[in-house]
């Protein structure tokens, strides 16, 4: 079901819809345009009897909280609240009773005056332009350097990210191009054997200074697939936990 609680947004689908609606408004779409976009993207959910009520209730409440509740969205949400469609998926009597209370509160909010329209900032998305095969120097907190090589890109709603493999190098200085071409990749020392990762480019100046584009390329040693993600501010801890680097 994807729900971990009875609250409206204690549900994977509901949470995604809220986030997506907010992003679309931040991108400059009108509430009507954003709603149409979501209806198209979540068409399969609208055809699912369990997910359809979640879609309309989550969208209506997200719109209401941002001061952008559309009349048709409100109508659809009130319908699935009033006819019991949403409650059909709650088998446990206690959870069902709690959900009824949540729905009653939500219904009351949707029928009340919406808050003033809130400004929604545009979501900053990654736009990585590193090339496949490009080598990247990364300075560890010890001051020593290690090397990444770009093997592809991952694109999602957050933007475009480089996917890298870690080269078997830790040194006081950056290696030469000739040496890099001979380096093997480093893998996680577990049966899982992770060997590639999304690298989120840093935004803070002191962190950006630790990343150096070497200006030349070497051939990746693997194809894209089965990667994890390194994210700031946990990059150093993740490199230590996964690959033993410090």
Wavefront OBJ file of the C-alpha trace (Angstrom):
o trace
v 0.000 0.000 0.000
v 2.984 2.309 0.518
v 1.506 3.853 3.676
v 3.367 3.941 6.984
v 0.673 5.778 8.922
v -2.854 7.132 8.730
v -1.906 10.761 8.080
v -2.579 11.999 4.555
v 1.068 12.325 3.647
v 2.265 9.241 5.540
v 2.070 7.483 2.214
v 4.626 7.221 -0.589
v 2.163 8.145 -3.329
v 0.659 11.071 -1.414
v 4.079 12.403 -0.500
v 5.245 12.195 -4.121
v 2.167 14.030 -5.362
v 2.631 16.817 -2.826
v 6.291 17.218 -3.799
v 5.573 17.092 -7.515
v 2.784 19.650 -7.311
v 4.991 22.002 -5.346
v 7.823 21.642 -7.865
v 5.523 22.291 -10.814
v 4.187 25.457 -9.199
v 7.761 26.524 -8.489
v 8.558 25.965 -12.163
v 5.892 28.510 -13.066
v 2.948 26.289 -14.019
v -0.560 27.377 -13.085
v -2.513 25.102 -10.693
v -4.559 23.888 -13.670
v -1.470 23.100 -15.726
v 0.180 21.357 -12.778
v -2.939 19.279 -12.141
v -3.141 18.207 -15.783
v 0.534 17.237 -15.727
v 0.061 15.137 -12.592
v -3.039 13.434 -13.960
v -1.021 12.369 -16.996
v 2.012 11.251 -14.978
v -0.075 9.336 -12.444
v -2.575 7.868 -14.909
v -1.945 4.339 -13.637
v -2.708 5.446 -10.061
v -5.973 7.019 -11.183
v -6.930 3.644 -12.668
v -6.098 1.809 -9.429
v -9.009 1.644 -6.932
v -6.639 1.797 -3.950
v -4.460 4.626 -5.262
v -7.094 6.827 -6.898
v -8.481 8.242 -3.632
v -4.953 8.842 -2.344
v -4.184 10.865 -5.462
v -7.177 13.180 -5.152
v -6.993 13.694 -1.392
v -3.241 14.341 -1.444
v -3.493 16.723 -4.400
v -6.402 18.621 -2.886
v -4.698 19.064 0.467
v -1.407 20.055 -1.166
v -3.259 22.659 -3.231
v -5.191 23.939 -0.227
v -2.047 24.364 1.874
v -0.423 26.387 -0.898
v -3.506 28.537 -1.388
v -4.210 27.083 -4.845
v -7.125 24.676 -4.379
v -8.952 24.019 -7.635
v -12.679 23.438 -7.556
v -12.619 20.144 -9.458
v -9.791 18.770 -7.339
v -11.740 19.680 -4.207
v -14.848 18.021 -5.624
v -13.004 14.764 -6.377
v -11.342 14.689 -2.953
v -14.600 15.283 -1.100
v -16.264 12.569 -3.156
v -13.753 9.849 -2.206
v -13.894 10.987 1.416
v -17.686 11.031 1.590
v -18.394 7.789 -0.261
v -15.882 5.773 1.797
v -13.657 4.901 -1.157
v -10.509 5.818 0.717
v -11.450 3.751 3.781
v -11.836 0.582 1.710
v -8.099 -0.086 1.878
v -7.888 0.116 5.665
v -8.588 -3.370 7.037
v -7.500 -2.908 10.638
v -10.380 -1.485 12.682
v -8.158 0.795 14.778
v -6.332 2.181 11.772
v -9.614 2.656 9.956
v -11.033 4.657 12.859
v -7.901 6.819 12.999
v -8.064 7.373 9.250
v -11.708 8.441 9.559
v -10.625 11.120 12.019
v -7.886 12.295 9.656
v -10.311 12.422 6.746
v -12.852 14.387 8.771
v -10.207 16.990 9.558
v -9.094 17.087 5.928
v -12.683 17.503 4.749
v -13.139 20.414 7.115
v -9.960 22.080 5.831
v -10.953 21.658 2.183
v -14.328 23.271 2.888
v -12.751 26.190 4.705
v -11.099 29.222 3.145
v -7.683 28.424 1.735
v -4.648 30.205 3.176
v -3.253 33.031 1.038
v -1.278 31.772 -1.960
v 2.274 31.044 -0.877
v 5.319 31.788 -2.992
v 6.959 28.553 -4.056
v 10.643 28.909 -5.012
v 11.903 27.202 -8.121
v 13.626 23.905 -7.410
v 17.356 24.044 -8.126
v 18.196 21.019 -10.257
v 21.588 19.496 -10.912
v 22.918 19.956 -14.449
v 26.173 18.031 -14.471
v 28.176 18.460 -17.681
v 31.041 16.069 -16.948
v 31.867 13.832 -19.905
v 31.951 10.040 -19.888
v 35.553 8.992 -19.301
v 36.498 12.314 -17.678
v 38.661 11.953 -14.583
v 37.911 13.937 -11.439
v 40.291 14.557 -8.570
v 38.752 14.599 -5.095
v 40.595 15.790 -1.999
v 39.889 13.799 1.146
v 39.670 15.469 4.542
v 43.209 14.227 5.267
v 44.445 16.417 2.406
v 45.305 13.450 0.222
v 43.734 12.904 -3.193
v 41.722 10.142 -4.770
v 40.300 9.826 -8.272
v 36.841 9.348 -9.800
v 36.061 8.523 -13.419
v 32.717 9.371 -15.014
v 30.991 6.314 -16.493
v 27.552 7.788 -17.239
v 24.740 9.956 -15.934
v 21.603 9.566 -13.859
v 18.670 11.842 -14.609
v 15.589 12.257 -12.436
v 13.386 15.053 -11.163
v 16.356 16.461 -9.285
v 18.313 16.957 -12.493
v 21.315 15.315 -14.156
v 24.049 13.723 -12.051
v 27.380 12.100 -12.902
v 27.779 8.418 -12.117
v 31.402 7.609 -11.296
v 33.715 4.718 -10.535
v 36.391 5.090 -7.867
v 39.980 4.535 -9.000
v 42.455 2.732 -6.788
v 44.505 5.779 -5.892
v 45.206 7.767 -2.739
v 48.200 10.081 -2.828
v 49.625 13.372 -1.705
v 49.310 14.767 -5.227
v 47.159 14.115 -8.271
v 48.491 11.366 -10.567
v 49.523 11.829 -14.186
v 47.295 10.924 -17.099
v 49.555 7.990 -17.930
v 49.244 6.591 -14.407
v 45.489 7.104 -14.299
v 45.121 5.051 -17.479
v 46.700 2.096 -15.643
v 44.668 2.340 -12.434
v 42.080 -0.298 -11.585
v 38.762 0.500 -9.938
v 38.061 0.080 -6.238
v 35.098 -1.971 -5.038
v 33.326 -2.213 -1.718
v 34.813 -5.070 0.300
v 31.538 -6.891 0.866
v 29.535 -9.469 -1.113
v 27.522 -6.533 -2.476
v 30.689 -5.136 -4.043
v 29.513 -1.607 -4.868
v 31.823 0.000 -7.403
v 29.946 3.006 -8.800
v 28.036 5.937 -7.406
v 26.135 9.086 -8.218
v 28.275 12.044 -7.216
v 26.368 15.143 -6.200
v 28.468 18.176 -7.035
v 29.030 20.390 -3.978
v 27.597 23.890 -3.803
v 29.631 25.368 -0.957
v 32.876 27.055 -1.995
v 35.071 25.151 0.459
v 33.690 21.861 -0.853
v 33.918 22.843 -4.531
v 37.615 23.535 -4.007
v 38.100 19.834 -3.228
v 36.877 18.774 -6.674
v 39.207 19.110 -9.681
v 38.339 18.321 -13.291
v 41.582 16.903 -14.655
v 40.936 17.894 -18.257
v 41.458 14.499 -19.862
v 39.650 11.201 -20.243
v 40.373 7.513 -19.888
v 38.232 4.526 -20.755
v 35.683 3.451 -18.094
v 36.153 -0.083 -16.812
v 32.471 -0.859 -16.349
v 29.065 -0.045 -17.723
v 26.396 1.893 -15.894
v 24.263 -0.040 -13.398
v 23.856 -0.897 -9.721
v 25.067 2.377 -8.257
v 24.578 4.092 -4.914
v 24.621 7.858 -4.251
v 27.131 10.062 -2.463
v 25.463 13.196 -1.119
v 26.718 16.229 0.748
v 27.493 16.665 3.566
v 27.986 12.878 3.987
v 30.356 12.289 1.057
v 33.451 11.740 3.213
v 31.682 9.422 5.625
v 30.232 7.443 2.729
v 33.620 7.059 1.039
v 35.002 5.760 4.322
v 32.082 3.432 5.058
v 31.820 1.981 1.548
v 35.382 2.047 0.224
v 37.485 2.503 3.356
v 38.875 5.863 2.264
v 39.944 8.448 4.836
l 1 2 3 4 5 6 7 8 9 10 11 12 13 14 15 16 17 18 19 20 21 22 23 24 25 26 27 28 29 30 31 32 33 34 35 36 37 38 39 40 41 42 43 44 45 46 47 48 49 50 51 52 53 54 55 56 57 58 59 60 61 62 63 64 65 66 67 68 69 70 71 72 73 74 75 76 77 78 79 80 81 82 83 84 85 86 87 88 89 90 91 92 93 94 95 96 97 98 99 100 101 102 103 104 105 106 107 108 109 110 111 112 113 114 115 116 117 118 119 120 121 122 123 124 125 126 127 128 129 130 131 132 133 134 135 136 137 138 139 140 141 142 143 144 145 146 147 148 149 150 151 152 153 154 155 156 157 158 159 160 161 162 163 164 165 166 167 168 169 170 171 172 173 174 175 176 177 178 179 180 181 182 183 184 185 186 187 188 189 190 191 192 193 194 195 196 197 198 199 200 201 202 203 204 205 206 207 208 209 210 211 212 213 214 215 216 217 218 219 220 221 222 223 224 225 226 227 228 229 230 231 232 233 234 235 236 237 238 239 240 241 242 243 244 245 246
